[in-house]
Amino acid sequence: MVCSMKPEVRRSVMVFLIELVVYAGLVTGYFFLVLTFLADWLNRIFETQRQLYAALALVLIIIQGVLFEALTRFLLSLVKPRTED
């Protein structure tokens, strides 16, 4: 089925798969970094100040999304220069 695809569809699928692999690597790395460096601190805040913990969790989620999007976009620009649509 992949062999019979149009070249532009095939390229889009390949770019998507590359992005998926890069993003999966970033998420895995982020998980282990947070687990290593922030787990004890976040656990103490969770046990003592739940409202602060909830706010920090939301902030970390937003920061993670923004940073991953920017980093993924940058890495993909290295792989495939952007074309005018």
C-alpha positions in Angstrom: 0.0 0.0 0.0 2.8 2.4 0.8 4.5 1.8 -2.5 1.3 2.8 -4.4 1.0 6.2 -2.6 1.4 9.5 -4.4 4.8 11.1 -3.8 3.3 14.1 -1.8 1.3 11.7 0.4 4.2 9.5 1.0 6.4 12.5 1.9 3.7 13.7 4.3 3.5 10.3 6.0 7.2 10.2 6.3 7.4 13.7 7.9 4.6 12.7 10.3 6.4 9.5 11.3 9.6 11.4 11.9 7.7 14.0 14.0 6.1 11.2 15.9 9.4 9.5 16.7 11.1 12.8 17.7 8.1 13.8 19.9 8.1 10.4 21.6 11.8 10.8 22.4 11.2 14.2 23.8 8.3 13.1 26.0 10.3 10.1 27.3 13.3 12.4 28.0 11.1 15.0 29.7 9.4 12.3 31.8 12.8 11.0 33.1 14.1 14.5 33.8 11.0 15.4 35.8 11.1 12.1 37.6 14.8 12.6 38.4 14.9 16.2 39.4 11.4 17.3 40.4 9.7 14.2 41.8 10.6 14.7 45.5 9.8 18.4 45.4 6.5 17.9 43.6 5.6 15.1 46.0 6.2 17.3 49.0 4.0 20.1 47.5 1.3 17.5 46.7 1.3 16.3 50.3 1.3 19.8 51.9 -0.3 22.3 49.5 -2.7 20.7 47.0 -3.8 24.0 45.4 -0.3 25.0 44.7 0.5 21.5 43.3 -2.5 21.8 40.9 -1.4 25.2 39.7 2.2 24.0 39.2 1.0 20.9 37.4 -1.0 23.1 34.9 2.0 25.4 34.4 4.3 22.4 33.8 1.9 21.0 31.3 1.7 24.3 29.4 5.4 24.8 29.4 5.9 21.3 28.2 3.5 21.8 25.3 5.1 25.1 24.2 8.7 23.9 24.5 8.0 20.6 22.7 6.2 22.3 19.9 9.0 24.8 19.4 11.7 22.2 19.7 9.9 19.8 17.3 9.3 22.6 14.8 13.0 23.5 15.0 14.2 19.9 14.5 11.8 19.4 11.6 13.1 22.6 10.0 16.5 21.1 10.0 15.3 17.9 8.4 12.9 19.5 5.9 13.0 23.3 5.1 9.6 24.9 5.2 7.9 25.6 1.8 5.4 28.2 1.0 1.8 27.0 1.1 
